[in-house]
């Protein structure tokens, strides 16, 4: 129990050296170049003023650097959380109003508080309740909704909607507002970013840039798209031709304040904040673990909850909206050579300088450029190969993923994420409620027992040996009971049932009641019930409950011992 456990940054600060500083500074410069356009773009996606995106990329980076456990994770605004912010607030207020910004700040504060509480309560295992395939489906569907939501800025029209149907209908209704010059700018930036993604690294290598540096620099192409489109709009006075621009972005740093939101607002935003917290945490911990594995670093789930919670609280206090660890940004940070979270602190300093000095230069930045940046960024989120993979591997997973995608596309991200959580839990309960129960027999010449349907084994007509491959609890207890009763009703010679408990790690009270009822029912039929290979913790619970005192069979150390004892008794 040391302070380093609660502030992980203290452990790497002790041994920090000049070489690490050089690596972190290089990574910070590259990430800053990527984060400036991303912050502005995701602010537009979330429906808040552009400067709020910059505010959300300063203090959250610093707080996560102190409390997070990943050396490479870069925290800030991300696509899915920004979309969920906009969707959550759209039903209670209008964009551009003071109440809308207050709602965004409240979402960040609520999300941060929830994450910290979950971390203190050690609920990092919450990710285990969410099916990876279902979450992949939700993120892919969200990517499509995000891309469609930005298409209006590419076309230069007004449109609205929080799902695919309402978005398309709204765009069709307003297609008459189409502005060719805006379209040209948006499509040009999209084409440039896609070409840069494919060829920029190769081009930089040709220019004698080291391969490792070229890979990182190639991912800062959005800043070139911003600068070039900004110059074109300014030089040719394109706002007079209908090209929408960001306009005045106040220079300066965020004002730190904490205003307790009203109880009514908390009630309205509590559930959306919880959903944003869960999805943000799942996305962040996935990135953190992936990058950590490459350096053999351990990312601690419970501490990550606290780190992300602190980052979101910091975002709310500094006038920002919900943040989490971003995939593309973190990969750039990792590839650029960041070795500690000091890179994130230096990135925050870079964003501070941009907020103070560069915002006046962004006056003529076209919204179509920011939309193009978002569209290209979210293409990496869309991955429908999960449908093919789950179809081939698990049909139940396939139907769950397909349902999540369809629900999200048709009903929006709020319903989509809720359905994803429900489907993940339902999928788990479905699988565990009907566990694989194998009838086992002895492999000749050994003491090993295997499934009678897969191996040539020795069995006895008087003995039924079953191995449930799952812990026994309320959801599957009746299934096992019914399976045993059905089997003995079909095979009249059975006078002994042995449940091999090698895969049973836990028995809850409902399962205990089932075993007691099963024991009585079999006893009335002159059939003995025995257990074998019961694990220590399970045995302790059975002994405390008094069940073993009424068991009409025995508890055997091994299945072989049970088989040998019962078959010899039957033979005699």
C-alpha positions in Angstrom: 0.0 0.0 0.0 2.2 2.9 -1.3 1.4 6.2 -2.8 2.8 5.0 -6.1 -0.1 2.6 -6.3 -2.5 5.5 -6.4 -0.3 7.9 -8.4 1.6 5.5 -10.9 3.5 8.5 -12.4 5.7 8.6 -9.3 7.3 5.3 -10.3 8.6 6.4 -13.7 9.4 10.0 -12.5 12.0 8.5 -10.1 14.1 7.1 -13.0 13.3 9.6 -15.7 16.4 10.6 -17.8 17.5 12.9 -20.7 17.2 10.1 -23.3 13.5 9.5 -22.3 12.9 13.2 -22.5 14.1 13.4 -26.0 11.9 10.5 -27.1 8.8 11.9 -25.3 9.4 15.4 -26.7 9.5 14.1 -30.3 6.3 12.0 -29.7 4.6 15.0 -28.1 5.3 17.3 -31.1 3.9 14.8 -33.5 0.8 14.0 -31.4 0.1 17.8 -31.0 0.1 18.2 -34.8 -2.5 15.4 -35.0 -4.5 16.5 -31.9 -5.2 20.1 -32.9 -7.4 19.3 -36.0 -8.9 16.3 -34.2 -9.9 18.4 -31.2 -11.5 21.0 -33.4 -13.3 18.3 -35.5 -14.6 16.3 -32.5 -15.8 19.5 -30.9 -17.9 20.1 -34.0 -19.2 16.5 -33.9 -20.1 16.9 -30.2 -21.9 20.2 -31.1 -19.8 22.4 -28.9 -17.7 25.5 -29.9 -14.3 24.6 -31.4 -12.2 26.0 -28.5 -14.0 23.5 -26.2 -12.3 20.7 -28.2 -8.9 22.3 -27.4 -9.9 22.7 -23.7 -10.7 19.0 -23.6 -7.2 18.2 -24.7 -5.2 20.0 -22.0 -6.0 19.1 -18.4 -7.4 15.6 -19.2 -4.0 14.7 -20.6 -2.2 15.9 -17.5 -4.5 14.1 -15.0 -4.4 10.8 -16.9 -0.5 11.1 -17.0 -0.5 11.1 -13.2 -3.2 8.5 -12.5 -3.1 6.2 -15.6 -1.1 3.1 -15.9 -0.5 3.0 -19.7 2.7 4.7 -20.9 1.4 5.2 -24.4 -2.3 5.9 -24.1 -3.3 9.4 -25.3 -6.5 10.8 -23.8 -8.7 13.4 -25.4 -11.9 13.8 -27.5 -12.8 10.7 -29.6 -15.4 10.1 -32.3 -17.8 7.7 -30.6 -17.8 9.6 -27.2 -18.3 12.9 -29.1 -21.3 11.4 -31.1 -22.8 10.0 -27.9 -22.4 13.5 -26.3 -24.3 15.1 -29.1 -27.0 12.5 -29.2 -27.5 12.7 -25.4 -27.8 16.4 -25.4 -30.0 16.8 -28.5 -33.1 15.6 -26.7 -32.8 18.1 -23.9 -31.5 21.3 -25.5 -30.4 23.0 -28.7 -26.8 23.3 -30.0 -25.2 26.7 -29.7 -27.0 27.5 -26.4 -25.4 28.0 -23.0 -27.5 25.1 -21.6 -26.0 22.8 -24.3 -22.5 23.5 -23.2 -23.5 23.2 -19.6 -24.9 19.7 -20.5 -21.6 18.7 -22.2 -19.7 19.8 -19.1 -22.1 17.9 -16.8 -21.7 14.8 -18.9 -17.9 15.0 -18.4 -18.3 15.5 -14.7 -20.8 12.7 -14.3 -18.8 10.3 -16.4 -15.6 11.1 -14.5 -17.3 10.6 -11.1 -18.8 7.3 -12.2 -15.5 6.0 -13.5 -13.6 7.0 -10.3 -16.3 5.3 -8.1 -16.1 2.2 -10.3 -12.3 2.3 -9.9 -12.5 2.6 -6.1 -15.0 -0.3 -6.0 -12.6 -2.3 -8.2 -15.1 -2.8 -11.0 -12.5 -3.0 -13.8 -14.0 -6.4 -14.6 -17.0 -4.6 -16.1 -15.4 -5.2 -19.5 -15.9 -8.9 -19.0 -19.6 -8.4 -19.2 -19.4 -6.9 -22.7 -19.0 -9.2 -25.7 -16.1 -8.0 -27.8 -17.9 -8.9 -31.0 -21.1 -6.9 -29.9 -19.0 -3.8 -29.0 -17.2 -4.1 -32.4 -20.6 -4.1 -34.1 -21.7 -1.1 -32.1 -18.6 0.9 -32.9 -18.8 0.0 -36.6 -22.4 1.1 -36.8 -21.5 4.3 -34.9 -18.8 5.0 -37.4 -21.4 4.9 -40.2 -23.6 7.3 -38.3 -20.7 9.6 -37.6 -19.7 9.7 -41.3 -23.2 10.4 -42.4 -23.6 13.2 -39.8 -20.6 15.0 -41.3 -21.7 14.6 -44.9 -23.9 17.6 -44.5 -20.8 19.8 -44.0 -19.3 18.3 -47.1 -22.4 19.1 -49.1 -22.9 22.5 -47.5 -26.4 21.8 -46.4 -28.5 21.8 -43.2 -29.4 18.3 -41.9 -30.1 16.6 -38.6 -30.9 13.2 -37.2 -29.4 10.6 -34.8 -29.8 7.5 -37.0 -29.2 6.6 -40.6 -32.9 6.9 -41.6 -33.5 10.4 -40.2 -30.1 11.6 -41.5 -30.7 10.4 -45.0 -34.2 11.8 -45.1 -33.1 15.2 -43.8 -30.3 15.4 -46.3 -32.7 14.6 -49.2 -35.1 17.3 -48.0 -32.3 19.9 -48.0 -30.3 18.8 -51.0 -31.4 22.0 -52.8 -28.9 23.9 -50.5 -26.0 22.0 -52.1 -22.9 24.2 -52.4 -20.4 23.1 -55.1 -17.4 24.9 -53.7 -17.8 23.4 -50.2 -18.2 20.0 -51.8 -14.9 20.4 -53.8 -13.0 21.4 -50.6 -14.4 18.5 -48.6 -13.9 15.9 -51.2 -10.3 17.2 -51.9 -9.4 16.9 -48.3 -10.9 13.4 -48.0 -8.9 12.4 -51.1 -5.7 13.9 -49.8 -6.1 12.2 -46.4 -6.8 8.8 -48.0 -3.8 9.2 -50.3 -1.6 10.3 -47.4 -2.7 7.3 -45.4 -1.6 5.0 -48.2 1.4 6.7 -49.7 2.8 9.4 -47.3 5.1 7.0 -45.4 6.6 5.8 -48.7 7.0 9.4 -49.9 8.8 10.4 -46.7 11.1 7.4 -46.9 12.0 8.5 -50.4 12.9 11.9 -48.9 15.4 10.1 -46.6 13.2 10.3 -43.5 14.0 7.3 -41.2 11.3 4.7 -41.5 10.2 4.9 -37.9 9.8 8.6 -38.0 8.1 8.5 -41.4 5.4 6.2 -40.1 4.5 8.7 -37.3 4.8 11.9 -39.5 2.6 10.3 -42.1 -0.3 10.3 -39.6 -0.1 14.0 -39.1 -1.4 14.6 -42.6 -4.6 16.2 -41.2 -2.7 19.3 -40.1 -1.5 19.8 -43.8 -5.1 19.4 -44.9 -6.1 22.1 -42.4 -3.4 24.5 -43.4 -3.8 24.1 -47.2 -7.6 24.4 -47.2 -7.4 27.3 -44.8 -5.0 29.1 -47.2 -7.3 28.4 -50.2 -10.4 29.7 -48.4 -8.5 32.9 -47.3 -6.8 33.7 -50.6 -9.9 33.2 -52.8 -12.4 34.6 -50.3 -14.5 31.5 -50.4 -16.9 32.5 -47.6 -18.5 34.8 -50.1 -19.2 31.8 -52.2 -21.1 30.0 -49.4 -18.2 28.1 -47.8 -18.9 27.7 -44.1 -16.0 28.5 -41.8 -15.3 28.1 -38.1 -15.1 31.8 -37.7 -13.8 33.4 -34.5 -12.2 31.0 -32.0 -11.4 32.8 -28.7 -7.7 32.7 -27.8 -6.8 31.8 -24.3 -6.9 29.0 -21.8 -9.9 27.5 -20.2 -11.3 29.0 -17.0 -11.2 26.5 -14.2 -14.5 26.3 -12.3 -16.8 23.7 -10.8 -20.5 24.5 -10.7 -22.7 21.8 -9.2 -25.3 20.9 -11.9 -29.0 20.9 -11.0 -30.6 17.7 -9.8 -32.9 17.7 -12.8 -30.0 17.8 -15.2 -28.2 15.0 -13.3 -31.3 12.8 -13.6 -31.6 13.5 -17.3 -27.9 12.8 -18.1 -27.1 10.1 -15.6 -27.8 7.2 -17.9 -26.2 8.7 -21.0 -23.1 9.5 -18.8 -23.0 5.8 -17.7 -23.2 4.6 -21.3 -20.4 7.0 -22.3 -18.3 5.9 -19.4 -18.6 2.2 -20.2 -18.0 2.5 -24.0 -15.2 5.0 -23.4 -13.5 2.7 -20.8 -13.9 -0.4 -23.1 -12.3 1.5 -26.0 -9.5 2.9 -23.8 -8.6 -0.3 -22.0 -8.5 -2.2 -25.2 -6.0 0.3 -26.7 -4.0 0.4 -23.5 -3.7 -3.4 -23.2 -2.8 -3.8 -26.9 0.0 -1.2 -26.8 1.1 -2.4 -23.4 1.5 -6.0 -24.6 4.0 -4.7 -27.2 6.3 -3.5 -24.4 5.4 -6.1 -21.8 3.7 -3.5 -19.6 0.8 -4.3 -17.4 -2.2 -2.1 -17.6 -4.3 -2.2 -14.4 -8.0 -2.1 -15.2 -9.1 -0.6 -11.8 -6.5 2.1 -11.9 -7.4 2.9 -15.5 -10.9 3.6 -14.3 -9.5 6.1 -11.8 -7.2 7.6 -14.5 -9.9 8.1 -17.0 -12.3 9.3 -14.3 -9.8 12.0 -13.3 -9.3 13.0 -16.9 -13.1 13.4 -17.4 -13.5 15.4 -14.2 -10.6 17.6 -15.3 -12.3 18.1 -18.7 -15.5 19.1 -17.0 -13.8 21.5 -14.6 -12.0 23.1 -17.6 -15.2 23.5 -19.6 -14.7 20.4 -21.8 -16.8 17.4 -22.7 -16.3 13.6 -22.2 -12.9 12.2 -23.2 -11.2 8.8 -23.4 -8.2 7.1 -24.8 -8.1 7.4 -28.6 -6.9 4.6 -30.8 -5.3 6.5 -33.7 -3.8 9.1 -31.4 -2.3 6.5 -29.0 -0.9 4.5 -31.9 0.8 7.6 -33.2 2.1 8.4 -29.7 3.5 4.8 -29.4 5.0 4.7 -32.9 6.6 8.1 -32.4 8.6 6.7 -29.4 6.8 7.9 -26.3 8.1 6.0 -23.3 6.3 7.7 -20.5 3.2 9.8 -19.9 5.4 13.0 -19.8 4.8 12.9 -23.6 1.1 13.6 -22.9 2.0 16.4 -20.5 4.2 18.0 -23.2 1.3 17.5 -25.7 -1.0 19.4 -23.3 1.6 22.2 -23.3 1.5 22.2 -27.1 -2.3 22.5 -27.1 -2.0 25.3 -24.6 0.3 27.2 -26.9 -2.0 26.6 -29.8 -5.0 27.9 -27.7 -3.1 31.0 -26.8 -1.4 31.9 -30.1 -2.8 29.9 -33.1 -6.6 30.2 -32.8 -6.9 33.6 -34.6 -5.2 31.9 -37.6 -8.0 29.3 -37.7 -10.7 31.9 -38.5 -11.0 30.8 -42.2 -10.8 27.1 -41.5 -13.7 25.5 -43.5 -16.0 23.2 -41.6 -15.8 20.9 -44.6 -12.2 20.2 -43.7 -13.0 19.3 -40.2 -15.8 17.0 -41.5 -13.4 15.4 -43.9 -11.0 14.8 -41.0 -13.7 13.0 -39.0 -15.0 10.9 -42.0 -11.5 9.6 -42.8 -10.7 9.0 -39.1 -13.9 6.9 -38.5 -13.3 4.7 -41.5 -10.9 2.8 -39.3 -13.8 2.1 -36.9 -16.0 0.5 -39.5 -15.1 -3.2 -39.7 -17.9 -5.5 -40.9 -15.5 -8.5 -41.2 -16.7 -9.3 -37.7 -20.0 -10.5 -39.3 -18.2 -13.1 -41.4 -15.9 -14.2 -38.5 -18.8 -14.7 -36.1 -21.0 -16.4 -38.8 -18.2 -19.0 -39.3 -17.3 -19.4 -35.6 -20.5 -18.8 -33.6 -24.0 -18.2 -34.9 -25.2 -16.8 -31.6 -22.5 -14.2 -31.7 -23.3 -13.4 -35.3 -27.0 -12.7 -34.5 -26.0 -10.6 -31.5 -23.6 -8.5 -33.6 -26.1 -8.2 -36.5 -28.8 -7.1 -34.1 -26.6 -4.5 -32.5 -25.6 -3.0 -35.8 -29.1 -2.9 -37.2 -30.5 -1.4 -33.9 -27.8 1.2 -33.8 -28.2 2.2 -37.4 -32.0 2.5 -37.2 -32.6 3.7 -33.7 -29.4 5.6 -32.8 -26.3 5.2 -30.6 -28.1 5.5 -27.3 -30.4 2.6 -28.0 -27.6 0.9 -29.8 -25.2 0.9 -26.8 -28.0 -0.1 -24.4 -28.9 -3.0 -26.7 -25.2 -3.9 -27.0 -24.9 -4.2 -23.2 -28.2 -6.1 -22.9 -27.2 -8.5 -25.7 -23.8 -9.1 -24.2 -25.3 -10.1 -20.9 -28.1 -12.1 -22.6 -25.5 -13.9 -24.7 -23.5 -14.8 -21.6 -26.6 -16.0 -19.8 -27.8 -18.0 -22.8 -24.5 -19.8 -23.1 -24.2 -20.5 -19.4 -27.9 -21.5 -19.0 -27.3 -24.4 -21.4 -23.8 -25.6 -20.6 -22.2 -28.5 -22.3 -22.8 -31.6 -20.3 -20.8 -34.6 -21.4 -21.4 -38.2 -20.5 -18.0 -39.6 -19.9 -16.4 -43.0 -19.9 -13.0 -44.5 -19.0 -10.3 -44.7 -21.8 -9.1 -48.2 -21.7 -5.7 -48.6 -20.0 -5.7 -45.2 -18.4 -7.4 -43.2 -15.6 -8.7 -40.6 -18.0 -12.4 -40.0 -18.7 -13.6 -38.5 -22.0 -16.9 -37.8 -23.8 -18.5 -41.0 -24.9 -19.5 -39.4 -28.2 -15.9 -38.6 -29.1 -13.9 -41.5 -27.8 -14.0 -45.3 -27.5 -14.5 -45.6 -23.7 -15.6 -48.1 -21.1 -19.0 -47.5 -19.5 -21.4 -49.3 -17.3 -25.1 -49.6 -18.0 -25.9 -49.1 -14.3 -23.7 -46.0 -14.0 -24.3 -42.5 -15.5 -21.2 -40.3 -15.4 -21.8 -36.7 -16.3 -19.3 -33.8 -16.5 -21.0 -30.3 -16.6 -18.4 -27.9 -18.2 -19.6 -24.9 -16.3 -20.1 -23.6 -12.8 -23.6 -24.3 -11.4 -25.8 -21.3 -10.7 -29.4 -20.1 -11.0 -29.3 -19.9 -14.8 -28.3 -23.4 -15.5 -29.2 -25.5 -12.4 -32.6 -26.6 -13.8 -30.9 -27.5 -17.2 -28.6 -30.0 -15.5 -31.4 -31.4 -13.3 -33.7 -31.9 -16.4 -30.8 -33.5 -18.3 -30.2 -36.1 -15.6 -33.9 -36.9 -15.1 -34.5 -37.2 -18.8 -31.5 -39.6 -19.2 -32.5 -41.9 -16.3 -36.1 -42.0 -17.5 -34.8 -43.4 -20.8 -32.3 -45.8 -19.4 -34.0 -48.0 -16.7 -30.8 -49.8 -15.7 -29.2 -46.8 -14.1 -28.8 -47.1 -10.3 -26.0 -44.6 -9.7 -25.3 -41.1 -11.0 -21.9 -39.4 -10.6 -21.4 -35.7 -11.4 -17.8 -35.0 -12.2 -17.2 -31.5 -10.9 -13.7 -30.9 -12.4 -15.1 -27.8 -14.3 -17.3 -26.5 -11.6 -15.7 -23.5 -9.9 -18.7 -22.4 -8.0 -22.1 -23.5 -6.8 -24.6 -20.8 -5.9 -27.6 -21.2 -3.5 -30.1 -22.0 -6.4 -27.8 -24.7 -7.7 -27.5 -26.1 -4.1 -31.2 -26.3 -3.8 -31.4 -28.1 -7.1 -28.8 -30.7 -5.9 -30.8 -31.2 -2.7 -34.0 -31.7 -4.6 -32.2 -34.0 -7.2 -30.7 -36.0 -4.3 -34.1 -36.6 -2.8 -35.7 -37.4 -6.1 -33.0 -40.0 -7.0 -33.2 -41.5 -3.6 -36.9 -42.1 -4.0 -36.0 -44.0 -7.2 -33.3 -46.1 -5.4 -30.6 -44.3 -7.4 -27.5 -43.0 -5.6 -26.1 -39.6 -6.4 -22.3 -39.1 -6.0 -19.8 -36.3 -6.7 -16.2 -36.5 -7.9 -13.2 -34.2 -8.3 -14.9 -31.4 -6.2 -12.7 -28.4 -5.9 -11.7 -27.1 -2.4 -13.7 -23.9 -2.3 -16.8 -25.7 -3.6 -16.3 -28.5 -1.1 -16.1 -25.9 1.7 -19.5 -24.5 0.7 -21.1 -27.9 0.4 -19.9 -28.9 3.9 -21.1 -25.6 5.5 -24.5 -26.1 3.9 -25.0 -29.6 5.4 -25.7 -31.0 1.9 -23.0 -33.7 2.2 -24.6 -35.1 5.3 -27.8 -36.0 3.3 -26.0 -37.1 0.1 -27.1 -40.6 -0.6 -23.9 -41.4 -2.4 -20.3 -40.4 -1.8 -17.8 -37.7 -2.7 -14.8 -39.2 -4.6 -11.4 -37.7 -4.9 -11.2 -38.7 -8.6 -13.6 -39.9 -11.3 -11.5 -43.0 -11.8 -11.9 -43.9 -8.1 -15.7 -43.4 -8.4 -15.9 -45.5 -11.6 -13.8 -48.3 -10.1 -15.6 -48.4 -6.8 -19.2 -48.3 -8.2 -18.5 -50.8 -11.0 -16.9 -53.3 -8.7 -19.8 -52.9 -6.2 -22.3 -53.5 -9.0 -20.4 -56.6 -10.2 -20.4 -58.1 -6.7 
